[in-house]
Amino acid sequence: MLVTASQMKAAEEMAFRSGATPGDLMEIAGEGIAGSIREFFPNPGTVAVFCGKGHNGGDALVAARHLASAGWRVLVRLSADPADLAPLTGEHLARLPRESVVPELPETRGPLLLLDGLLGIGSSGKPRGKVVELIVEMNRWRREQGGFTVAVDLPSGLEASTGEVYDPCVQADLTVTLGAVKSGLVADGATAKVGRLALVRLPGVTFSEGDPAEVPMASDLRELLPVRDFDSFKGTYGRIGILAGSPGFLGAARLCSSAVVHAGGGLVTLYALPEFHDLLATSCIPEVMVRKVGSYAEVLEERNDVLALGPGLGRDHDADLLRIVEEASVPCVVDADALNAVSSNLSILQRAQGPRLLTPHPGEMERLDPQSGRSRREWALSFTDAHPVTLLLKGARTIIAERGHPLSLNSTGNPGMGSGGMGDVLTGVCAALIGAGRSPREAAILGAWLCGRAAEIAVFGGSASQESLSASSVIHFLGLACRSLRDEAF
């Protein structure tokens, strides 16, 4: 559920009437923020806390105290005199060494974390006074020194309910929001400022009203990836058929099929036309069966539990693809050139004989249905209102929509995923999850989360940088992404 600032305040007031205290919630929030940070930075460095007068600053100071106990060096930049801080915030400042408060940040070595605790949901309008100077300073340290910015609850300078971006506004890499995701955090214009989203739930804080759209976290998704029964076998996890690759784009077939294998697909078959069968048979990983077909329409006679259609396939086979999308009784993940084929004849979606998961990037979506000034959310909901499909609209905040279900927005990932082949991997992961028994909507939600989490692990736990991250890296770290889900990684 998404909530406005006023709905969040009302929920907190109800919790206080039931016996919760601001101090208790602040401790829980700060500990949760520190835990989220350690998911990205297992090794300590320097955390610079930019602390405002209110409880948002107190939450940041509690997080800093927990990080200090784990070996982090803590520095504090204040937006006001210590005497002007809210009482709780002042108490937590006093629990840190006096020398932590600095008039300016020194040069540092190792990871530099910039913790934004300047403004919370109680603020309104443009930042003012000293806060403006500190926002500019944070953004400069991020830009010039490679600091990683974590916003407490929301980036300072972003309106919590609407997502309006004021000038200046903190540019966060990770926003750890508290209690519930604020509606402004997922507005289209806010994504670049919010970055990765994490949620710290607050016990006793419940919501009687709000937007039914959801931003699922690991704890919400774990049941979609159950521990496997000891007596399961390859047939348990599905027969997955893939139509992908064409001369010049055979890598798409290799990536997609490899992703299916590494996401748990049981039996994986890549169907290839005679002219490039041999190339694929010798270049795909050995777990993938490469089967020669005279035409792609032959897969309608094959025994499969799910089909993945389109990555790198080219436009020479539109007629076969349209027939498969219409006639296949099994679920189909429809991507890339299969989407381009469908865009020429959307009516077949009404006649499709089985569930269809469409996975367009914005350009492909534009061909399916021009955006025409609508928000991404309105765009997705309008399409699924008109067509009986599950839609996964890719982007920095991937959207999953299906008629009759709440909209879902993905929280994971990083800018390193802006490179070729990521969509091919996502298609394979979704197909594998459907083969293992997930519905197309469940597979889309879980698949987007896992691919994004694998990209995070590759950068923060592996040897990749955002610049060097590749689709193959995401495949390599899918196993750790699954394990982190079961460990309740945020």
N, C-alpha and C positions, 0 to 999 in steps of 0.2 A: 504494500500500500504506500502511495505517495501522500505526503501531508503538506499543508501550508504552515507558515510560521505560527499563525493563530491556532491551528489545530494542534501543533506540537506544544505550544504553551498551555492549552487547555488540558492536554493529556498529562503534562507534568503537574499541573495544579491538582488534578484528580489523584495522582500518585501521592502527592504530599498530604492530601486529606486522608489517604489510606495508611499513612504512617511512614512513608519514605521521607528522607531528608535531602536537601540540596547537597550536603556534604557526602552522604552515601552515594548519590548518583554521580557526583564529581569524581569520587575515587574509582568507581566502576568504569566511568567514561575514560579517565586518564589511563587506567591499566589497559583497557581495550585498545586505545590509540597506540600505546607503546607496543602492544602485541602485534598490531598490524604493521608497525614500522619494522619490527624484527623479522617479519615475513620477507621483507625486501632486503633488509640489511642485517644478516645474522652476525656480522662482525662489527664491533662498535667503532664509532668515529666521533665526530663533533656534532652536537645538536645546538643550533642557535634558536632560542625561543623568542619569538616576537610577540610580546605579551600586552594585551589590552587591559582596560580597567575592570571589565566584567567577568562573568563566570566562564566565558570562552577562554580567557587568559588563564583562569584557574585550572580548567581541564588540561590545557597545554603544560602547565607547570607540574601537575600530577604525572602526566606522561613523561616529562623530563626527569622527574625523580626516579621513576621506574627504570628509565634508560640509564640514568647515572648508576643505579645499583647493578646494571649489567655491564658497566665499564665505559659508558659514554662520557665524554667531556661535555659539560653543560655550560652554555653562555646564554645570558638573558638580555634582551633589548626591550626596554619599557616604553610604553607610549605615554606614561604619566608618572608623576612622583609616586613613590611607594605608599605614601600616606593617603593618596587618592584612590587606591585600588579598592574594589569590593572586599569586605571583610574576609570572606573565604579565600579569595585570590591572594590577598595579603598574607594570610596564614600559610598558604602553600609556598609563596615566595620566601617566607622566613625559614622554611625547612630546607632551603638550598643554601650552600655556602655564600656568604656575603660577596665574595669576589666573583661570583657567577654573573652579577649584573655589571655590564660593560657599557661604556659610552660609545664604542664602535667595535665592530668585529675585527679581530686580528686575522692575519693570514693563517690558514690551517692546512694540515696534511691529512690524507685519508678521507673517507666519506664525510661530506658536509651535508647535514640535514637542516633545512630551514623550516621551522615549525610555526605555522601561522595561527596564533591565538589572539588576533587583534580584535575582530568583530564577530559577533554571533547573530542569531536570528532576532535579537532585540534591537539591532541597529536599523536605521532607515535612512534612505537617501544616500548621497555621495559621501565617501569618507572625508573627514575633515581634520585639520590641525596636524599634530604630530603623527597621526595614523597614516596620513598621506605620505609623509617622508619615509616611514618604515615600509610601506608597501613598495615604494619605488626602490628602496634599498634592497628588499628581499628579491625583487625581480632582477635587479642588477647582479646580485650575487649568483642567482640561478643562471643568468645569461652569460656572465663573464667568467665565473669560477666553477661552473658545472654543479652547483648545488641542487639538491633534490628537495622540492618543496612539498610539504604535507600540510594541508589545511585542516584545521579542527572544525568539524561540522559543516563549514562552507568556506570558500575562499573569501577573504575580506574584500568587499567591493562588489560582491554578487548579491542580488536581491533573492532572498530564500524562496519566496513563493512564486515569483514570475520568471526568474532567471535573467532579469535585466542586468547587464554588465555596466557598471559605473567606471569612471575614469578618475583615479587608477583602480586596478583590480589585481589581486594576487593571481599569478599564473601558477597553479598547483599541478604537480605531477600525480599526486594522490590526495583525495579528499576522504577523510574518515568522518562520516556523518554519524550522528548520535540519535538513538531512539527509533528513527525511521528516516527514510530517504525523503528529503524535501523536494517538492515539485519543481522548484527552480533549478535544481542540480541536473535535471535531465532535459531541460529546454534545449532546443537546437543550438542557440547562440551561446550556451554556457559550457558546452562540452570541452572546448579548448582551454577554458579556465579551470575546470573541475578535474580533468584527468581521470585517472583510475578511481573507481568508487569502492569504498568499503563501508560497512555498517557495524556499529557497536550497539547491540540491543540493550536496553535499560530495563531491568526487572521491575515489574509493577507499572510500567508506562505502557498503557494500552490505548487503542484508538477506536472510537465509536463511529467515526466518519473519516472519509478521505477518498482519494482517487484510487480505484481498484487496480490500476497498472502496478506492475511489480518489477523490482530489481532483485532477482534471487541471488542469495549468497551461498557459500558452500554448504552450510547446514541445511538449507532448503533443498539442495540438489542431491545430497548423498544417497537418498533412497532410490534415485534414478540410476545409480551405479552400484547395485548390491554386490556383496561378496559372493563369489561363485560357489555353487554347490560342488562338493568333491566328486560327485559322480556325473558331472556334466561332460559334454563332449563337443566336437566341432559342429555337429548338427544343431546343438543347442543355441549356437550363436549366429546361425543364419547362413544362407547361401546368398552371397552378394554378387550381382552381375554389374559390370562396368562397361559403358560405351564412352571411350575417351581417346584422344590423341589422333593426330593426322600428320602428314609430312611437315616438318618444321615445328610441330607442337607435340611431339611424342613425350616430352617431359611432363606434360600435364597428365598423361595416362600413368606414367611411373609414379608421380607424386600422389595421385588420387588412390591408386591401388595400394601403394605402400601405407598410406594413411588408414585405409580400411583394415589392413593387417594389424597395424600397431594400435588401433582403437578397439581391437577385439573381435574383428570379423571372423566367422568360423571357416567358411569356404569362399575364397575370393577368385572370381573368374573375370578376366579382362577379354572382351570380345574384340577381335582385330580383323580387318579386311586383309585379303591375301597380299596386297602390295607392301604392307609394313608389318605383317605378322612376325616375320623372322627377326626384325629389329627389336620388337617389343619382347619377344620370347627370350632373347639373349640379354636384354638390358633390365628387365623387371626383376625385383627380388624373387628368390626361388619359391617363396610361399604363394606367389600369385600364379594361377593357371591361366595361360594365354591360349585362347581358343579361336581358331580360324572360322570366319563366317563369310558367306558370299554377299550377304547384305545384313544391315543391322536389324531389319525387321525379323530376322530369324530368332532373335532373343525372345520373341513372344511365345515360341514353342519350347523354350528352355525352362528348366526347373530352377527358379530363383525365388527368394523371399523378399528381395528388394532390388531395385535397379538404380544405379547412379548414371545420369545421362548428361553429356555435353562438354566436359572440360577439354579444350583444345581440339574439338571434333571438326571444326570448319562448317561451312554452310552448304556443302554438296549433298548432305544427307537429310535435308529438312523434311522431306516427305516421309522417310522412315521414322524420324524422330516424332513427328506429329502423330503418326499412326501409333507408335508405342505409348506416347503420353495419353492418347485417347483410349487405347484398347487394353493396356496391361492391367491385369487384375491385382497385381502386387503394388505396394507403395513405390513411388519413384521420387528420387531427389533430382530436381530439374535445375541445371546450372548452365552458365556460359552459352555455348551455341545452341543448346536445347532451348534455353530461354529466348534466344533470338528467333528461333523457329516458331516458338509459341506466340511471340509478339505479332507475327503475321496472321495469326488465326486464334485469337483468344477464346473463341466460342468452344473450342475443343475441351477447355477446362470444365465446362458445364456437363460434358459428356464423358468425362474421364471415368474409367471403370474401377479405379482404386484411388487411395489417398495420394496426394501430390504435395511435395515440399518444394517450393520455389526459393532459390537462394540468389537473388540478383544483387549486384553492386549498384550504386546510384545510376550509372549510365545505362545498364541493362533495364533497371526499373523504369527509367525515362522512356525507353522504347516500349515497355509494356503498358505504361500509363503515365503520361506527362505530369510532372509535379504541379505545375501551374500555380506556384506561389503558396502551396499548402506546406504546413510543417511536415516533418518526416512522419510524425505520429499520425496526423490526419491522412497523409498519403497512404500509409500502410493499412490503416483501418478502412479507408474507402475501398481499397483494392480487395480486401478480404470480405467486405460486405457484398461486393459484386461477384466474387468468384469463390467457389467452395474449395479453397486450398489453404495450406499453411504457408505463410510468407516469412522468410528470413531476409530482412533488408539490411545488407551489410553497411558498415560504417564504424566510426570511432565509438559510437554507442549503438551497436547492432540491435535492431528491433525484431521481435518475433510476434506475429499477429495471426490469429485464427478466429473466425466468426464464433461467437458464443463463449470465448475465453478472454480473460484479462490480457491486455498487452503486456509483453515482457521485454525488458531492456537489459542488455548484457553489461556487466561491470568490468570484465577483465580485458587485458591486452595492453599494448603499448605502441608508440609510433613506429617501432621497427617492423611492424606487420604491414606497413605500406610498401610491399614489394611483391613481385610476381610469384604466383604459385600458391599463395595463402588460400585463395578460394578453392583451388583444387583439393587442398588438404581438408578444408572444412567440409566439402562435399563428401569426401571419403569417410571422415569421422561420423558425419550424420548418417550415412548409409550403414556403417557398422553398427551404430546404436539402434537403428531401426531393425537391423537383422537380429539383434539380441533381444528384441521384444519391446523396444520403446516406441511410442507413437511418434508420428512426424513432429508434432509440437514439442514433445519431451526431448526428442533427439536434437531439434534445432536449439532449444534452450541450453541443453547440456553440452552439445557440440561446440557452440559458440564460447561457452565458459571454459571448456577444456582447452580449446585452441588458444584462447587468450592467456590462460594460466600457463600453458606450456611455453608461450613466448616470454612471459615474465620470468619463468624459471631459467630459460636459456640466457637471459640477460643478467639477472641478479644472482643466480645460483650456478650458472655455467660460465662459459668462456666467451659468449657472444656480447656484442654491444648492440645498441639499437641500429647502428649503421650496418653491422655485419650480419644481423639476424636474417635467416633465410627460411623458406618454407620447409626445407629439409631439417633445419634445427627444430622447428615446431614438432615435426614428426618424432624426432629423436627424444624429445622431452614429454611426449604424451603420457608415458608411463608414470613419470613423476607428477604430472598434473593429476592423474587419477589417484595416486597415493595422497597427494595434498588435499584432494577433495575428501577422502575418507578421514584424513587427520583434522578436518574442519578448518583448513586454511580459509582465510577470509575471502 
